[in-house]
Amino acid sequence: MKKKFACCTVFTILIFSLQSFVLSQDKIKIVVIPKGSTTFFWKSVHTGVRLGAISLYGTEIIWSPPQFEDNVTQQISIVENCIKEEVSGIALAPADYEALTECVAKATNKKIPVLIFDSALKGTAGKNFISYVSTDNRKAGILAGDQLAKLVGMKGKVVLLRYAAGQASTKEREDGFVEAISKYKNIHLIVKDRYAGSTVEDAKNTCMSIIDKLKEADGVFCPNEPSTKGMLLSLRSANLAGKIKFVGFDASTSLVDALKKGELNVIISQDPSRMGFFCVKTLVDCIRGKKYSLSIDTGVRMITRNNLNDPEIQKLLALPEVE
């Protein structure tokens, strides 16, 4: 899905470009290390990163994703290479809460600023890394739980399909969901400890292994795009799509189509393009000695069939082409 930006957005970018042209110093080289690259979410983050590079004159961006979203070892290797190359800064979406702390510490010791985004890393912003740019994931999970509770009429059986152990962002969403659901005494969480895995196919296979529980369920929640897609495919295979209330996470073209068909009831959406933009801007501000925030919440929205055509929702669903 490709759409042009509104005039106000283009105007904002031009203003940033003019300001940064005046303030630009030496060429800045930033490496952005996401968890992955194939989902709509990561493509949208990439769009925001590229917009940041355009608006901040003199910034070179290298987009360096691992092959798979759970490839912690490859992420560590990418960070190590960044240290050897003495890049200006690193933006990292850690695939594990603890495993990347050592290599981030090495970069910090080499005076290479590291920004953490999307998913938390063990440590403190301003000490172990410069800033944390992310969705308020626990709040998003609570929102998902409350919405599913309403959809099932405050009673019944629900299923939580977790994503992957060690992933801080999805764990916070899952914990927020459990916190919300626990408030409703007549709702029973019949599955809460099954992990989807890092791919859509893994998620589908996991769901098929608990299909008897899904047949009992009145509602389900999945905490990210691959788990939501895998659940959707399994529900279709079992002729359950549209019969179970379904709250998913992260928008994409196929999930929006499922929303229109009534197979999904709610999509909890982040603002990945905004996240990518502020990763670049915050790093550049740090490198150039300007003030920056230690924590940036990039927001969360609830998408339903009723608000799907709202202009603000359409902006979240747009994946603009940036040369």
GILIN-V674370 format. One line per field, one symbol per residue. ss: DSSP state (H for helix, E for strand, - for the rest). burial: b if it has 9 or more other ideal C-beta (glycine too) atoms within 8 Angstrom, else e. A space follows every 50 residues. Layout:
ss=???
burial=???
This chain:
ss=------HHHHHHHHHHHHHHHHH----EEEEEE------HHHHHHHHHHH HHHHH---EEEEE--------HHHHHHHHHHHHHH---EEEE-------- HHHHHHHHH---EEEEE-------E---E-EEEE--HHHHHHHHHHHHHH H----EEEEEEE-----HHHHHHHHHHHHHH-----EEEEEEEEE----H HHHHHHHHH-HHHHHH--EEEE--HHHHHHHHHHHHH-------EEEEE- --HHHHHHHHH----EEEEE-HHHHHHHHHHHHHHHH-------EEE--E EEE-------HHHHHHH------
burial=eeeeeeeeebeebeebbeebeeeeeeebbbbbbbbbbebbbbbbbbbbbb bbbbbbebbebbbebbebbbbbebbbebbbebbeeebbbbbbbbbbbebb bebbbbbbeeebbbbbbbbbbebebeebbbbbbbbebbbbbbbbbbbbbe bbeeebbbbbbbbbebbbbbbbbbbbbbbbbeebeebebbbbebbbbbbb ebbbbbbbebbebbeebbbbbbbbbbbbbbbbbbbbebebbeebbbbbbb bbeebbebbeeebbbbbbbbbbbbbbbbbbbbbbbbbbeeebeeebebeb bbbbeebbeeeebbebbbbbeee
